[in-house]
Amino acid sequence: MTETSLKQKTIGALLWNLLDRVGQQVLLFIVGIIVANILSVKDYALVGMLAIFTAIGNIVLDSGFSAALIRKQEATATDYNSVFYFNVCISFALYGVLFVSSPGIAWYFDQPLLTDLTRVIFLALPFNSLSLIQTTLLNKAVKFKVLAKVNMLSLTLSSGCSLAMAYGGWGVWTLAWQPVILAFSRSALLWLFNDWRPQWCFRMSSIRELFRFSSSLLLASLVNAIFTNIYSVAMGKIYPAEQLGYYTQGNKFSLMVISSVYSSLQTATYPIFSSIQDDKERSLRSYRKTMRFTSFITFPLMLGLVSVAHPFIALILKPEWAGCIPFFQLTALAGIFTILTAVNQNFAKVHGRSDLIFKLEILRTALILIVLLLTMHWSALAMIGFQVLAQGIVYLCSIWVIGKAVGYSWLKQLADIGPYLFLSVVMWALLLLPSHLIDSNAWLLLIKIGVGIGFYYTANRLLGSTILNEALEIIKHKKR
């Protein structure tokens, strides 16, 4: 693969995945608004109490095997089959544990309804296990169009069911059944559109070989999931349920954007980085270009969200949800560091340095524990505000530790992302002005979006942004 074709493939994959994710998130967003205006804040708080168990369950289910299989250049049919059966067995074991534990979860939060909610929501685990290898194979083959088709169809089906249940008066059960329907339909469609079928072979030696790489990823992901979602556990126990509902909704909206960028980067760049992992110079050039592309998108997007949060939420949700605005803004800021750290970790993962990822998660864990202990009796907002600081420190450590290991110094990375950060901060400052001049939320939102996009595009054009020009060229090429 030539340098030019690699560059086009990398940026093209990023753009395709981003468009795919954005399409999904737009659908989720529209349905989420409608459902949120029907259900209550407490309904979302109840589901938010289970967020940590959802995160841990899905991480243990995968156990880092997907990344290990994509990274392994000559993965065999035995490897894929062994992981498939292992994942399926793990999924049923996890569901059994959560089924038995559900009364204890309900007792901890003093919410009896959580017993039955837990037993419904986690039915998604066995269905998800059936889609892991199918998704891995499509990702490794860079067949993102198939994945996009499956994702949109399954999401459309589950969204339609959510709307029907919400309007039908199902209440919190709408939120409980939605992920189950999504997991079932996605698995069914993956089996329909992809021709891989499991064979009757299993080798524990394959699991052990892959686990040598995936174990650090599993531990790092578990630590991250536990201490990222520990805020929900603390809020649900210490503060009124409504505070957790506000946090859950605000975080959900920001996470839609964060996951679109984060997942697109992970999905598109990992198989491509893996394919050139032995050419260190070429790999590093691709890494730097990805970091510049990431900052080019992430900084204006997340700071733009912070700027439009007030008119945006006021327009789309009933007044009961006004309390979620500051949580939305804070989690959007934290998302900047989450995305940038993810790109660094992705590159370390490709080069077999999953140990660095685990060490960074240990650091994140320590910081989150300190923040939690210092702020848990202040307020829920203080707790999340200091989370932004913790994420920023983790990012700075990641560019020092990972950069040192792969030959991409922290000074070079800051120089690569600096111009886009500067322009985005100027854009954000410029968008403060309309808030003092315009009373209509609709007009304020439209003007902020228009001014923000216009300024950022024009500034990059005038400064001769290479990333902007390359992205525009690829979009034009794909339209032909």
C-alpha positions in Angstrom: 0.0 0.0 0.0 1.5 3.4 -1.1 1.8 6.3 1.3 -0.9 8.2 -0.6 -3.3 5.3 -0.6 -2.7 4.7 3.1 -3.4 8.4 3.8 -6.6 8.3 1.8 -7.7 5.0 3.3 -7.1 6.3 6.8 -8.9 9.6 6.5 -11.6 8.0 4.3 -12.2 5.3 6.9 -12.3 8.0 9.6 -14.8 10.1 7.7 -17.0 7.0 6.7 -17.1 5.8 10.3 -17.8 9.3 11.6 -20.7 9.7 9.2 -21.9 6.2 10.2 -21.7 7.0 13.9 -23.3 10.5 13.5 -26.2 8.9 11.6 -26.8 6.5 14.5 -26.4 9.2 17.1 -28.8 11.5 15.2 -31.5 8.8 15.3 -30.8 8.0 19.0 -30.9 11.7 19.7 -34.3 12.3 18.1 -35.8 9.2 19.7 -34.1 10.1 23.0 -35.7 13.6 23.1 -39.2 12.2 22.4 -38.8 9.5 25.1 -37.3 12.0 27.7 -40.2 14.3 27.2 -42.6 11.4 28.1 -40.7 9.7 30.9 -39.6 11.2 34.2 -36.2 12.2 35.6 -36.4 9.4 38.1 -36.9 6.8 35.3 -33.5 7.7 33.9 -32.0 7.7 37.4 -33.1 4.1 38.0 -31.4 3.0 34.8 -28.4 5.2 35.6 -27.9 3.2 38.8 -27.2 0.1 36.7 -24.7 1.9 34.4 -21.6 0.5 36.1 -22.9 -3.1 35.8 -23.7 -2.6 32.1 -20.2 -1.3 31.5 -18.5 -4.1 33.4 -20.6 -6.8 31.8 -19.8 -5.7 28.3 -16.1 -5.4 29.0 -15.8 -8.8 30.6 -17.9 -10.2 27.7 -15.3 -9.1 25.1 -12.3 -9.5 27.4 -10.1 -7.7 24.9 -10.3 -10.6 22.4 -11.6 -8.5 19.6 -8.6 -6.2 19.7 -6.3 -9.2 20.0 -7.8 -10.9 16.9 -7.6 -7.7 14.8 -4.0 -7.2 15.8 -3.0 -10.8 15.1 -1.9 -10.9 11.5 -2.5 -14.6 10.9 -5.5 -15.3 13.1 -6.8 -18.8 12.4 -10.3 -20.3 12.2 -9.6 -22.0 15.5 -8.8 -18.7 17.1 -12.1 -17.2 16.0 -14.2 -20.3 16.9 -12.5 -20.6 20.3 -13.2 -17.0 21.2 -16.8 -17.3 20.0 -17.6 -20.2 22.3 -15.7 -18.6 25.1 -17.6 -15.4 24.8 -21.0 -17.1 24.7 -20.2 -19.1 27.8 -19.0 -16.0 29.6 -22.2 -14.1 28.7 -24.5 -16.7 30.3 -22.3 -16.9 33.4 -22.4 -13.1 33.7 -26.2 -13.0 33.3 -26.5 -15.7 35.9 -24.4 -13.7 38.4 -26.4 -10.5 37.8 -29.7 -12.3 38.0 -28.8 -13.7 41.4 -27.3 -10.4 42.6 -30.2 -8.2 41.5 -31.9 -8.1 45.0 -28.6 -6.9 46.5 -28.3 -4.2 43.9 -31.9 -3.1 44.7 -31.2 -3.1 48.4 -28.0 -0.9 48.1 -29.9 1.8 46.2 -33.1 1.3 48.2 -35.0 0.9 45.0 -37.0 -2.4 45.0 -37.9 -2.1 41.3 -34.2 -2.6 40.4 -34.5 -6.3 41.0 -36.7 -6.8 38.0 -35.1 -4.1 35.9 -31.7 -5.7 36.3 -33.0 -9.1 35.1 -34.4 -7.5 32.0 -31.7 -5.1 31.0 -28.9 -7.7 31.2 -30.7 -10.1 28.8 -28.7 -8.1 26.3 -25.5 -9.8 27.3 -26.1 -13.2 25.7 -27.3 -11.5 22.5 -24.2 -9.3 22.4 -22.0 -12.3 22.7 -23.3 -13.7 19.4 -22.3 -10.5 17.5 -18.7 -10.1 18.8 -16.8 -12.3 16.2 -19.0 -11.1 13.4 -18.2 -7.5 14.2 -14.5 -8.3 14.7 -14.2 -9.9 11.2 -16.0 -7.0 9.5 -13.8 -4.5 11.3 -10.6 -6.4 10.4 -11.7 -6.5 6.8 -12.5 -2.8 6.9 -16.1 -3.6 5.7 -17.6 -0.5 7.4 -20.5 -0.3 4.9 -21.9 -3.6 6.1 -21.5 -2.5 9.7 -23.2 0.8 9.0 -26.2 -1.0 7.4 -26.5 -3.4 10.3 -26.2 -0.6 12.9 -28.8 1.6 11.3 -31.3 -1.1 10.7 -31.1 -2.5 14.2 -31.1 0.9 15.8 -34.2 1.9 13.7 -36.0 -1.2 14.9 -35.1 -0.7 18.6 -35.9 3.0 18.4 -39.3 2.3 16.9 -40.1 -0.1 19.7 -38.9 2.5 22.3 -41.3 5.1 20.9 -44.2 2.6 20.9 -43.5 1.6 24.5 -43.1 5.2 25.7 -46.3 6.3 24.2 -47.9 3.1 25.4 -47.2 4.0 29.0 -44.4 1.5 29.8 -42.5 4.1 31.8 -39.0 3.0 32.9 -39.5 -0.4 31.2 -39.1 1.5 27.9 -35.5 2.1 28.9 -35.0 -1.4 30.1 -36.1 -3.2 27.0 -34.5 -0.9 24.4 -30.9 -2.3 24.8 -32.2 -5.9 24.7 -34.1 -5.3 21.5 -31.1 -3.5 20.0 -28.7 -6.4 20.9 -31.0 -9.1 19.5 -31.7 -7.3 16.2 -28.1 -6.3 15.7 -26.9 -9.9 16.2 -29.6 -11.3 13.9 -28.7 -8.9 11.2 -24.9 -9.5 11.5 -25.6 -13.2 11.0 -27.8 -12.4 8.0 -25.3 -10.1 6.3 -22.0 -11.8 7.1 -21.3 -15.3 6.0 -19.0 -16.4 8.9 -20.4 -19.4 10.8 -18.9 -21.1 13.8 -17.3 -24.5 13.5 -17.2 -27.2 16.1 -13.6 -26.5 17.3 -12.2 -25.0 20.5 -8.6 -24.8 21.7 -7.8 -23.4 25.1 -4.3 -22.7 23.7 -5.8 -20.1 21.4 -7.6 -18.4 24.3 -4.3 -18.4 26.3 -2.3 -17.0 23.4 -4.7 -14.2 22.7 -5.3 -13.5 26.4 -1.6 -12.7 26.9 -2.2 -9.5 24.9 -5.8 -8.9 25.8 -5.4 -9.3 29.6 -3.9 -5.9 30.0 -6.6 -4.4 27.9 -9.3 -6.2 29.9 -7.8 -5.0 33.2 -7.4 -1.4 32.0 -11.0 -1.4 30.6 -12.4 -2.8 33.8 -10.6 -0.3 36.0 -11.7 2.5 33.6 -15.4 1.3 33.6 -15.5 0.9 37.4 -14.1 4.3 38.2 -15.8 6.2 35.4 -19.2 4.9 36.5 -18.5 5.1 40.2 -20.0 8.6 40.1 -23.4 7.0 39.3 -23.0 4.6 42.2 -22.1 7.5 44.6 -24.8 9.9 43.3 -27.5 7.2 43.5 -26.6 6.5 47.1 -25.7 10.0 48.5 -27.9 12.5 46.5 -31.6 12.6 45.6 -32.4 10.4 42.6 -33.1 13.5 40.5 -29.4 14.5 40.6 -28.5 11.1 39.1 -31.2 11.6 36.5 -29.8 15.0 35.5 -26.3 13.5 35.3 -27.4 10.5 33.3 -29.2 12.6 30.7 -26.5 15.3 30.4 -23.8 12.6 30.1 -25.9 10.7 27.6 -26.2 13.7 25.3 -22.4 14.5 25.4 -21.6 10.8 25.1 -23.5 10.6 21.9 -20.9 13.0 20.4 -17.9 11.6 22.2 -18.7 8.0 21.2 -19.3 9.0 17.6 -15.7 10.5 17.4 -14.1 7.9 19.8 -15.7 4.8 18.2 -15.0 6.1 14.6 -11.3 6.6 15.5 -11.0 3.3 17.2 -12.8 1.3 14.5 -11.1 3.0 11.5 -7.6 3.4 12.7 -6.9 0.2 14.6 -7.0 -2.3 11.7 -5.1 0.2 9.5 -2.4 0.8 12.2 -2.2 -2.9 12.7 -1.5 -3.6 9.0 1.6 -1.3 9.1 2.7 -1.9 12.6 6.1 -3.3 11.4 7.0 -0.1 9.5 7.6 2.2 12.4 8.4 5.4 10.5 5.3 5.1 8.3 3.2 4.1 11.3 4.3 7.1 13.2 3.5 9.5 10.3 0.0 8.0 10.2 -0.4 8.3 14.0 0.5 12.0 13.9 -1.9 12.7 11.0 -4.6 10.9 13.0 -3.9 13.0 16.0 -4.1 16.2 14.0 -7.4 15.1 12.3 -8.8 14.2 15.8 -8.0 17.6 17.3 -9.3 19.3 14.1 -12.7 17.7 14.8 -12.8 17.3 18.6 -11.9 20.8 19.9 -14.5 22.8 17.9 -17.2 20.1 18.3 -16.9 19.8 22.1 -16.4 23.5 22.8 -19.3 24.2 20.5 -21.5 21.9 22.6 -20.5 23.8 25.7 -21.5 27.0 24.1 -24.9 25.9 22.7 -25.9 23.9 25.8 -28.4 26.3 27.3 -30.5 27.2 24.2 -30.2 23.6 22.9 -31.6 21.9 26.1 -34.2 24.6 26.6 -35.6 23.9 23.1 -35.6 20.1 23.0 -36.6 19.1 26.6 -39.3 20.0 29.0 -38.4 22.4 31.9 -38.1 19.5 34.3 -34.7 18.7 32.6 -33.0 22.1 33.0 -30.8 20.7 35.8 -29.0 18.5 33.2 -27.4 21.5 31.4 -24.3 22.0 33.6 -23.7 18.2 33.6 -23.9 18.2 29.8 -21.3 21.0 29.6 -18.9 19.4 32.1 -19.0 16.0 30.5 -18.5 17.5 27.1 -15.3 19.1 28.3 -14.1 15.9 29.9 -14.8 14.2 26.5 -12.1 16.2 24.8 -9.4 14.5 27.0 -11.2 11.1 26.7 -11.0 11.2 22.9 -7.4 12.4 22.7 -6.2 9.8 25.3 -8.0 7.1 23.4 -6.0 7.8 20.2 -2.8 7.6 22.1 -3.9 4.3 23.7 -4.9 2.9 20.4 -1.5 3.4 19.0 0.2 1.9 22.0 -2.2 -1.1 21.7 -1.2 -1.7 18.1 2.4 -1.8 19.1 1.8 -4.4 21.8 2.2 -1.9 24.7 -1.1 -2.7 26.4 0.9 -2.5 29.7 1.1 1.3 29.3 -2.6 1.4 28.9 -3.1 -0.5 32.1 -0.7 1.8 34.0 -2.6 4.9 32.7 -5.8 3.4 34.0 -4.3 2.8 37.4 -3.3 6.5 37.4 -6.9 7.4 36.3 -8.2 5.2 39.1 -6.1 6.9 41.7 -7.2 10.4 40.5 -10.9 9.5 40.4 -10.8 8.1 43.9 -9.1 11.2 45.2 -11.6 13.4 43.4 -14.5 11.3 44.7 -13.4 11.4 48.3 -12.7 15.1 48.2 -16.0 16.1 46.5 -18.6 13.5 47.4 -20.0 15.6 50.2 -19.9 18.9 48.3 -22.3 18.5 45.4 -22.9 16.3 42.4 -21.7 19.2 40.1 -18.4 19.6 42.0 -17.9 15.9 41.7 -18.2 16.0 37.9 -16.3 19.3 37.6 -13.2 17.8 39.2 -13.6 14.8 36.8 -12.7 17.2 34.0 -9.4 18.0 35.8 -8.6 14.3 36.4 -9.2 13.5 32.7 -6.9 16.3 31.7 -4.1 15.1 33.9 -4.5 11.6 32.5 -4.2 12.9 28.9 -1.0 14.8 29.7 0.5 11.7 31.3 -0.5 9.6 28.2 1.3 11.9 25.8 4.4 11.7 28.0 4.4 7.9 28.7 3.2 6.7 25.3 5.0 9.3 23.3 8.3 8.3 25.0 7.7 4.7 24.1 6.8 5.2 20.4 9.0 8.2 19.6 6.3 10.8 19.5 7.3 13.4 22.1 4.8 15.3 24.1 6.1 18.6 22.7 5.5 17.3 19.1 1.9 16.2 20.0 1.1 19.5 21.7 2.5 21.3 18.6 0.3 19.1 16.3 -2.9 19.8 18.2 -2.2 23.4 19.4 -3.4 25.3 16.3 -6.8 23.6 16.4 -7.2 24.2 20.2 -6.3 27.9 19.7 -8.9 28.4 16.9 -11.5 26.5 18.9 -11.0 28.6 22.0 -11.3 31.8 20.0 -14.5 30.4 18.4 -15.9 29.6 21.9 -15.1 33.2 23.1 -16.7 34.6 20.0 -19.9 32.6 20.7 -20.2 34.2 24.2 -21.4 37.5 22.5 -24.7 36.4 21.1 -25.8 35.1 24.5 -26.0 38.7 25.7 -27.8 40.1 22.7 -30.5 37.5 21.7 -33.4 36.3 23.9 -34.9 33.7 21.6 -33.4 30.2 22.2 -34.1 29.1 18.7 -32.4 32.1 17.1 -29.6 32.0 19.6 -28.9 28.3 18.8 -29.0 28.9 15.0 -26.8 31.9 15.2 -24.2 30.2 17.4 -24.0 27.2 15.1 -23.7 29.3 12.0 -21.1 31.7 13.4 -19.1 28.8 15.0 -19.0 26.8 11.8 -18.3 29.8 9.6 -15.5 31.1 11.8 -13.8 27.8 12.2 -14.0 26.9 8.5 -12.8 30.3 7.3 -10.0 30.4 9.8 -8.7 27.0 8.7 -9.0 28.0 5.0 -7.1 31.2 5.5 -4.4 29.5 7.5 -4.1 26.7 4.8 -5.1 23.8 7.0 -3.7 20.6 5.4 -6.2 18.4 7.3 -9.2 20.5 6.0 -8.0 20.4 2.4 -7.4 16.6 2.5 -10.8 15.9 4.1 -12.5 18.1 1.5 -10.7 16.3 -1.3 -11.7 12.9 -0.1 -15.3 13.9 0.3 -15.3 15.3 -3.2 -13.6 12.0 -4.5 -16.3 9.8 -2.8 -19.1 11.9 -4.3 -17.8 11.2 -7.9 
